[in-house]
């Protein structure tokens, strides 16, 4: 029995699978992000979330926590505050009652799910953005330097660019396009300047609130807004650059064909996915782009089996896909 935990900013998913590729139980709990906007008690908050979710899946599966052969827990923010790593590493053991687990950043869940935990690169674009790839047992992360000065191609980045375009359209520095009207209606603005009050005062600049505006950019692009369309195209290109950087750092040779997949809500945008695909195909190197195989929480459970030295067999993976195959729009991932 293998446990996967995919922590996110807004929710944390739990999944138990067995060696035959059967999903034995699932559960959802609140987000496990323990600092920043969602700080609600530090690492002790993570423990509470794990207690709730692990208790739910073990009860549903009719097993004890000691019956879990191995667990992998992808935790948002893991590794970004070095002083917290030891406490985060200790947290799952307080709940499981044993040490057969590993913790790391939740980016690994997206990679393991999208590619089935095989060598290659996965790019994540949700609230934030980053890539994670593995080659011969060595993992590399690129991107994910925070929304303040990075996270290119993410929902936050798209929304922030759109707000900038809105301000320029309002000033007359850009011709007004449909994006301005879409934002005015969505935010119920009584005047354009009220957007400052909405974003900075009411929302307190919270990244999740801002990132939630990103689908409006796709709506405006569909109405013919060239600025909005340009933002989405640029987002796809930025995400491809993250893949290129991960490829170089993993030392893939120029003539190797590298498996690539993706996860995160931004890829629900056909415009972003098309731009991402076009940028990869125009690269001087070769990529094999694949649709995601599994959602991130299932990937976490697969990675737990791999870490235990008991990776699922091809037959078990086929069985797992028959019950948990996803469409690209379902492969959500709220990355930090």
VOLUMKOL-461629 format. One record per residue (C-alpha): residue in three letters; x, z, y. Coordinates in steps of 0.1 Angstrom, whole numbers, padded with zeros to 4 digits, always signed. Layout:
# residues N
ALAXZY...
This chain:
# residues 336
UNK+0000+0000+0000UNK+0015-0011+0033UNK+0004+0000+0068UNK+0007-0021+0099UNK+0001-0008+0134UNK-0001-0031+0164UNK-0001-0010+0196UNK-0013-0025+0228UNK-0021-0015+0263UNK-0059-0015+0258UNK-0063-0010+0220UNK-0043-0002+0189UNK-0051-0019+0156UNK-0044-0005+0122UNK-0044-0024+0089UNK-0037-0014+0053UNK-0028-0042+0028UNK-0018-0040-0009UNK+0008-0060-0028UNK-0018-0085-0040UNK-0027-0095-0005UNK-0059-0076-0001UNK-0068-0060+0031UNK-0079-0025+0021UNK-0089-0011+0054UNK-0089-0017+0092UNK-0094+0005+0122UNK-0092+0004+0160UNK-0082+0031+0184UNK-0074+0033+0221UNK-0042+0018+0236UNK-0009+0034+0227UNK+0009+0025+0260UNK+0022+0059+0271UNK+0036+0053+0306UNK+0029+0033+0337UNK-0008+0025+0344UNK-0020+0040+0312UNK+0000+0072+0311UNK-0022+0098+0295UNK+0002+0124+0280UNK+0034+0106+0271UNK+0045+0104+0235UNK+0019+0130+0225UNK-0007+0104+0235UNK+0009+0081+0209UNK+0006+0108+0183UNK-0031+0113+0190UNK-0037+0075+0187UNK-0018+0073+0154UNK-0037+0103+0141UNK-0070+0087+0148UNK-0062+0053+0134UNK-0042+0064+0103UNK-0069+0089+0095UNK-0095+0062+0097UNK-0078+0036+0075UNK-0067+0061+0048UNK-0102+0075+0046UNK-0117+0041+0044UNK-0093+0030+0016UNK-0098+0063-0003UNK-0061+0071-0003UNK-0038+0099+0010UNK-0012+0093+0036UNK+0015+0099+0010UNK+0002+0069-0009UNK+0014+0045+0018UNK+0046+0030+0005UNK+0058+0019+0039UNK+0046+0015+0074UNK+0056-0005+0104UNK+0045+0006+0138UNK+0048-0018+0168UNK+0045+0004+0199UNK+0042-0010+0234UNK+0071+0000+0257UNK+0093+0009+0227UNK+0130+0005+0237UNK+0123+0001+0274UNK+0130+0038+0282UNK+0160+0047+0261UNK+0154+0085+0265UNK+0120+0081+0248UNK+0132+0062+0217UNK+0140+0093+0196UNK+0106+0108+0203UNK+0088+0076+0195UNK+0107+0073+0163UNK+0096+0108+0153UNK+0060+0104+0163UNK+0047+0085+0131UNK+0063+0110+0108UNK+0043+0138+0124UNK+0012+0119+0113UNK+0022+0103+0080UNK+0040+0134+0066UNK+0068+0113+0053UNK+0097+0091+0065UNK+0088+0058+0049UNK+0082+0039+0081UNK+0099+0021+0110UNK+0090+0018+0146UNK+0099-0008+0172UNK+0084-0028+0200UNK+0050-0044+0194UNK+0065-0078+0199UNK+0076-0078+0163UNK+0040-0076+0152UNK+0033-0110+0169UNK+0063-0126+0154UNK+0056-0113+0119UNK+0020-0123+0120UNK+0025-0157+0136UNK+0053-0168+0112UNK+0046-0146+0082UNK+0078-0126+0088UNK+0102-0155+0082UNK+0131-0167+0104UNK+0120-0183+0136UNK+0107-0175+0171UNK+0074-0163+0184UNK+0065-0163+0220UNK+0039-0137+0232UNK+0019-0142+0264UNK-0008-0116+0270UNK-0008-0093+0300UNK+0030-0097+0299UNK+0053-0122+0282UNK+0084-0122+0260UNK+0098-0138+0228UNK+0110-0123+0196UNK+0129-0141+0169UNK+0148-0134+0138UNK+0176-0152+0120UNK+0194-0139+0089UNK+0181-0104+0095UNK+0192-0103+0132UNK+0164-0100+0158UNK+0165-0110+0195UNK+0142-0104+0223UNK+0141-0124+0255UNK+0118-0119+0285UNK+0095-0090+0291UNK+0113-0076+0321UNK+0081-0063+0337UNK+0055-0079+0358UNK+0073-0068+0390UNK+0100-0094+0387UNK+0096-0112+0354UNK+0069-0118+0327UNK+0069-0155+0336UNK+0040-0174+0320UNK+0020-0142+0314UNK-0016-0135+0324UNK-0003-0113+0352UNK+0021-0139+0364UNK-0007-0166+0364UNK-0030-0143+0383UNK-0004-0133+0408UNK+0004-0169+0415UNK-0033-0177+0419UNK-0037-0149+0444UNK-0008-0163+0464UNK-0024-0197+0464UNK-0057-0181+0475UNK-0039-0166+0505UNK-0023-0199+0515UNK-0056-0217+0511UNK-0074-0191+0533UNK-0047-0195+0560UNK-0048-0233+0558UNK-0012-0235+0545UNK-0027-0253+0516UNK-0058-0275+0515UNK-0087-0254+0500UNK-0095-0262+0464UNK-0120-0248+0439UNK-0098-0219+0431UNK-0107-0203+0465UNK-0144-0204+0458UNK-0140-0192+0422UNK-0121-0161+0433UNK-0144-0154+0462UNK-0174-0154+0439UNK-0158-0134+0411UNK-0145-0107+0435UNK-0176-0107+0456UNK-0156-0109+0487UNK-0173-0105+0521UNK-0142-0119+0537UNK-0110-0133+0523UNK-0089-0104+0536UNK-0110-0081+0515UNK-0089-0093+0485UNK-0062-0069+0498UNK-0086-0040+0495UNK-0097-0050+0460UNK-0062-0055+0445UNK-0042-0028+0463UNK-0068-0001+0470UNK-0096-0003+0444UNK-0073-0015+0416UNK-0042+0002+0428UNK-0023-0029+0418UNK-0029-0021+0381UNK-0015-0050+0361UNK-0044-0051+0336UNK-0069-0056+0364UNK-0048-0083+0380UNK-0041-0100+0347UNK-0078-0102+0339UNK-0081-0128+0367UNK-0060-0154+0348UNK-0090-0171+0330UNK-0104-0179+0365UNK-0073-0202+0370UNK-0084-0222+0340UNK-0119-0224+0354UNK-0106-0236+0387UNK-0084-0262+0370UNK-0114-0275+0351UNK-0131-0280+0385UNK-0103-0302+0396UNK-0081-0277+0415UNK-0046-0292+0413UNK-0029-0260+0424UNK-0045-0241+0396UNK-0036-0268+0371UNK+0000-0267+0383UNK+0001-0229+0377UNK-0010-0234+0341UNK+0015-0262+0335UNK+0043-0242+0349UNK+0033-0212+0328UNK+0036-0233+0296UNK+0070-0245+0308UNK+0082-0210+0314UNK+0071-0199+0280UNK+0091-0227+0265UNK+0122-0216+0284UNK+0118-0182+0268UNK+0119-0199+0234UNK+0150-0219+0243UNK+0168-0187+0254UNK+0159-0169+0221UNK+0172-0199+0202UNK+0206-0198+0219UNK+0210-0161+0214UNK+0201-0163+0177UNK+0229-0190+0173UNK+0207-0216+0157UNK+0228-0248+0156UNK+0217-0278+0177UNK+0206-0298+0147UNK+0186-0270+0131UNK+0148-0273+0132UNK+0135-0239+0143UNK+0101-0226+0135UNK+0081-0215+0165UNK+0047-0200+0169UNK+0028-0180+0196UNK+0004-0151+0201UNK-0015-0136+0230UNK-0046-0143+0250UNK-0029-0168+0275UNK-0027-0193+0246UNK-0065-0195+0247UNK-0059-0219+0276UNK-0056-0254+0263UNK-0037-0263+0294UNK-0010-0237+0288UNK-0007-0245+0251UNK-0004-0283+0259UNK+0022-0277+0285UNK+0041-0254+0262UNK+0040-0279+0234UNK+0051-0308+0256UNK+0080-0288+0269UNK+0092-0279+0234UNK+0089-0316+0223UNK+0109-0328+0253UNK+0138-0303+0245UNK+0171-0317+0233UNK+0168-0295+0202UNK+0142-0296+0174UNK+0113-0272+0170UNK+0086-0270+0144UNK+0056-0256+0162UNK+0031-0239+0139UNK-0003-0223+0146UNK-0003-0186+0140UNK-0008-0176+0104UNK-0020-0141+0108UNK-0030-0118+0136UNK-0003-0093+0148UNK-0017-0062+0130UNK-0016-0081+0097UNK+0019-0092+0106UNK+0029-0056+0111UNK+0017-0048+0075UNK+0037-0078+0062UNK+0068-0065+0080UNK+0063-0031+0064UNK+0063-0047+0030UNK+0094-0067+0038UNK+0112-0035+0051UNK+0103-0018+0019UNK+0120-0045-0002UNK+0086-0056-0015UNK+0077-0087+0005UNK+0044-0103-0005UNK+0046-0131-0030UNK+0035-0166-0021UNK+0003-0161-0042UNK-0004-0128-0023UNK+0001-0145+0010UNK-0023-0172+0000UNK-0048-0146-0010UNK-0043-0128+0023UNK-0048-0160+0043UNK-0081-0166+0025UNK-0095-0134+0039UNK-0077-0131+0072UNK-0069-0166+0084UNK-0074-0168+0122UNK-0078-0194+0149UNK-0053-0195+0177UNK-0078-0179+0201UNK-0081-0149+0178UNK-0044-0141+0178UNK-0047-0117+0208UNK-0018-0095+0218UNK-0017-0072+0248UNK+0020-0070+0253UNK+0037-0046+0276
